């Protein structure tokens, strides 16, 4: 069982992707593991054949415990199970392949998945500065390097459409998946631990909406990604968080930790679950850079391909509730974060402008906050700043 996080001590086998007798390629995912922090597919450390599944689906074991035996191609095949003392080291290689302890020849930390992404984008990982834990190069770093250095950015696959909801029986009990059990536990923890407060502003996004319409077709042709309002919103949020750094902070019993970087989580619905992949260092990215990074993460989330680096380190979260038609919401905080802001639906409404009635595109922006970290004056100042930035965006801007 790989250790998918520094504080993780156990994991649950959520789903076996390979069965005994089936072949597996090196770095190919062979098991889906669930922990109290993340669901992740674990890549195989070797190419070979699955010999035995030691742990059943739904079973929880300590990290480092053997979960399967893979007969490596070219290695002598033992007639019986390899000694338990040997297996953890082999299994821990899978953790390395998933983004832990993997290094290149020059010491740059990088996982096989990130290496594959770098090859696809023709990025030399040796010259990329990693922003992950202990300097690891993450997928977001590769996307940022590609969009900033390639003359012709490699096309990024368009985000997959949102999956249809799971079928719900008219009568009966729906078993809890490991992911749903984790979501339930973390939401209860958040509401019981952090005193939530809530506020909202109306934002006139008429000029921003017009700007997006001007740019969206060319952007999709060039990058293969649809240009929504989300990256504009995230860019403005990152700027406002720099102006109000207490909103980009976490509460601890011995003090309030203010984060240097703005790592924006994106609440993303998958097949019956909710994940929050993270765009790291959003304060250093352009709208274009945020759009590409967010598009890649959302696509990975909907295909179930997120890894630990994609889901950890968030300092503030955004949610595009308006995509489903919502006009008002009170989101629950991600544990450890001081705020979560939502984009609600853009609605054309008559408003008063210069003592005359005009039809404008209006969007509500809602904010839930941890009242242990910030008071109403700071939260209101943050929202007012965000409103000003969004309303100032228009067709004269640059992506």
PyMOL commands that set and color helices and strands:
alter all, ss='L'
color gray80, all
select helices_A, chain A and resi 84-97+112-120+125-127+133-135+139-149+178-193+206-223+230-243+245-248+282-284+287-302+308-311+321-324+376-392
alter helices_A, ss='H'
color red, helices_A
select strands_A, chain A and resi 10-16+23-24+29-34+39-43+48-53+60-62+68-72+109-110+136-137+196-204+249-252+255-258+264-269+274-279+316-320+339-353+356-370
alter strands_A, ss='S'
color yellow, strands_A
deselect
rebuild
show_as cartoon
